[in-house]
Amino acid sequence: MEHTGPANPKFPELAGARAIVTGGATGIGRAIAAALSRQEVRVAIGDIDQKAAERAADELGGGAVAFAVDVRQRESVQAGFDGVARMFGGYDILVANAGVSTMRHALELTDEEWDFNFAVNTRGVFLSNQIAARHFVDSGSGTIVNTASLAAKVGAPLLAHYSASKFAVLGWTQALARELAPKGIRVNAVCPGFVKTSMQTREVEWEAKLRGIAPEQVIKEYIAQTPLGRLEAPEDVADVVVFLCSNSARFMTGQGVNVTGGVYTT
Ligand SMILES: NC(=O)c1ccc[n+]([C@@H]2O[C@H](COP(=O)([O-])OP(=O)(O)OC[C@H]3O[C@@H](n4cnc5c(N)ncnc54)[C@H](O)[C@@H]3O)[C@@H](O)[C@H]2O)c1
């Protein structure tokens, strides 16, 4: 059986749950918001691009809401998540998915690029996880899924700073999972491969320029590295995130689950 579209498994225990998805306006986050919504989860889409978040929430329906958040800023995350708690009467799921990348040879990398990638990808996960986890401890339950990357398992050329920021996400995820396990709060991560999103479009252009090859060649190489033989769809990631939020994953915590179409990772 070939399966390329989103699966539609039913996790009835998720119906009525409330989720925050950061970076949910587009790409992987948007697919996660849609997949949770199909399980009758009420979703709050938090994004630095408020207009795009509002469009995504409108298109989703099902009581989805949007809020502006910059995951780099504690006050912004606290205010955004508190606002969701007021609107929804609490929340049960956090998907910390907001992320950025830039591409550069390691020897030419600037301090600003390093700090930018770490501010969004690592500090953003720290802040959103901590603020949500405090809420979950107070309310007695909750689960967290962080979007890491294939580049969190294997150092990616031209993305050394991004790789480092995503390796850090897995270290944080493992440690937080162990601290929160006694309270029944699970913390996991997904590690996507070459996913067709606006981030990928930007990276393909940058990589083509840096390597002096055609963008089409870059994409060909992504597919050639992927045993399942195609670019990854955001929905491929989203279905696994839904599973990790569900009771079917009740004995999983501290994991960085590869969703890469078989690209070699540890
Ligand atoms: N596309 C891939 O191949 C791929 C592979 C592995 C991991 N990832 C990770 O998946 C996640 C989603 O990536 P994507 O490919 O959907 O990218 P994308 O650029 O399409 O979407 C990222 C979203 O995050 C938002 N965002 C950026 N900075 C933010 C901030 N400071 N605060 C709040 N929101 C912010 C953007 O506005 C955007 O809506 C990222 O963490 C990325 O690192 C992507």
Ligand as a Chemical Component Dictionary entry (heavy atoms), coordinates in Angstrom:
data_LIG
# 
_chem_comp.id                   LIG 
_chem_comp.type                 NON-POLYMER 
_chem_comp.pdbx_formal_charge   0 
_chem_comp.three_letter_code    LIG 
# 
loop_
_chem_comp_atom.comp_id 
_chem_comp_atom.atom_id 
_chem_comp_atom.alt_atom_id 
_chem_comp_atom.type_symbol 
_chem_comp_atom.charge 
_chem_comp_atom.model_Cartn_x 
_chem_comp_atom.model_Cartn_y 
_chem_comp_atom.model_Cartn_z 
_chem_comp_atom.pdbx_ordinal 
LIG N1  N1  N 0  11.305 22.138 6.451  1  
LIG C1  C1  C 0  12.169 21.233 6.840  2  
LIG O1  O1  O 0  12.785 20.531 6.017  3  
LIG C2  C2  C 0  12.426 20.988 8.301  4  
LIG C3  C3  C 0  13.191 19.869 8.656  5  
LIG C4  C4  C 0  13.437 19.604 9.985  6  
LIG C5  C5  C 0  12.933 20.451 10.962 7  
LIG N2  N2  N 1  12.209 21.536 10.608 8  
LIG C6  C6  C 0  11.689 22.379 11.695 9  
LIG O2  O2  O 0  10.290 22.399 11.626 10 
LIG C7  C7  C 0  9.783  23.613 12.211 11 
LIG C8  C8  C 0  8.825  24.262 11.224 12 
LIG O3  O3  O 0  9.551  24.576 10.042 13 
LIG P1  P1  P 0  8.870  24.799 8.617  14 
LIG O4  O4  O 0  9.670  24.070 7.634  15 
LIG O5  O5  O -1 7.417  24.594 8.713  16 
LIG O6  O6  O 0  9.238  26.361 8.451  17 
LIG P2  P2  P 0  8.373  27.611 7.980  18 
LIG O7  O7  O 0  9.358  28.722 7.816  19 
LIG O8  O8  O 0  7.488  27.240 6.865  20 
LIG O9  O9  O 0  7.464  27.891 9.286  21 
LIG C9  C9  C 0  8.025  28.372 10.473 22 
LIG C10 C10 C 0  6.979  29.216 11.202 23 
LIG O10 O10 O 0  7.588  29.714 12.421 24 
LIG C11 C11 C 0  7.252  31.082 12.550 25 
LIG N3  N3  N 0  8.261  31.780 13.374 26 
LIG C12 C12 C 0  9.532  32.103 13.002 27 
LIG N4  N4  N 0  10.137 32.774 14.004 28 
LIG C13 C13 C 0  9.240  32.861 15.032 29 
LIG C14 C14 C 0  9.283  33.437 16.327 30 
LIG N5  N5  N 0  10.373 34.097 16.770 31 
LIG N6  N6  N 0  8.191  33.323 17.122 32 
LIG C15 C15 C 0  7.083  32.703 16.675 33 
LIG N7  N7  N 0  6.968  32.152 15.448 34 
LIG C16 C16 C 0  8.043  32.226 14.629 35 
LIG C17 C17 C 0  7.194  31.609 11.114 36 
LIG O11 O11 O 0  6.479  32.835 11.014 37 
LIG C18 C18 C 0  6.535  30.443 10.396 38 
LIG O12 O12 O 0  5.122  30.555 10.421 39 
LIG C19 C19 C 0  11.021 24.451 12.537 40 
LIG O13 O13 O 0  11.339 24.294 13.896 41 
LIG C20 C20 C 0  12.089 23.835 11.659 42 
LIG O14 O14 O 0  13.382 24.062 12.169 43 
LIG C21 C21 C 0  11.935 21.833 9.301  44 
# 
loop_
_chem_comp_bond.comp_id 
_chem_comp_bond.atom_id_1 
_chem_comp_bond.atom_id_2 
_chem_comp_bond.value_order 
_chem_comp_bond.pdbx_ordinal 
LIG N1  C1  SING 1  
LIG C1  O1  DOUB 2  
LIG C1  C2  SING 3  
LIG C2  C3  SING 4  
LIG C2  C21 DOUB 5  
LIG C3  C4  DOUB 6  
LIG C4  C5  SING 7  
LIG C5  N2  DOUB 8  
LIG N2  C6  SING 9  
LIG N2  C21 SING 10 
LIG C6  O2  SING 11 
LIG C6  C20 SING 12 
LIG O2  C7  SING 13 
LIG C7  C8  SING 14 
LIG C7  C19 SING 15 
LIG C8  O3  SING 16 
LIG O3  P1  SING 17 
LIG P1  O4  DOUB 18 
LIG P1  O5  SING 19 
LIG P1  O6  SING 20 
LIG O6  P2  SING 21 
LIG P2  O7  DOUB 22 
LIG P2  O8  SING 23 
LIG P2  O9  SING 24 
LIG O9  C9  SING 25 
LIG C9  C10 SING 26 
LIG C10 O10 SING 27 
LIG C10 C18 SING 28 
LIG O10 C11 SING 29 
LIG C11 N3  SING 30 
LIG C11 C17 SING 31 
LIG N3  C12 SING 32 
LIG N3  C16 SING 33 
LIG C12 N4  DOUB 34 
LIG N4  C13 SING 35 
LIG C13 C14 SING 36 
LIG C13 C16 DOUB 37 
LIG C14 N5  SING 38 
LIG C14 N6  DOUB 39 
LIG N6  C15 SING 40 
LIG C15 N7  DOUB 41 
LIG N7  C16 SING 42 
LIG C17 O11 SING 43 
LIG C17 C18 SING 44 
LIG C18 O12 SING 45 
LIG C19 O13 SING 46 
LIG C19 C20 SING 47 
LIG C20 O14 SING 48 
# 
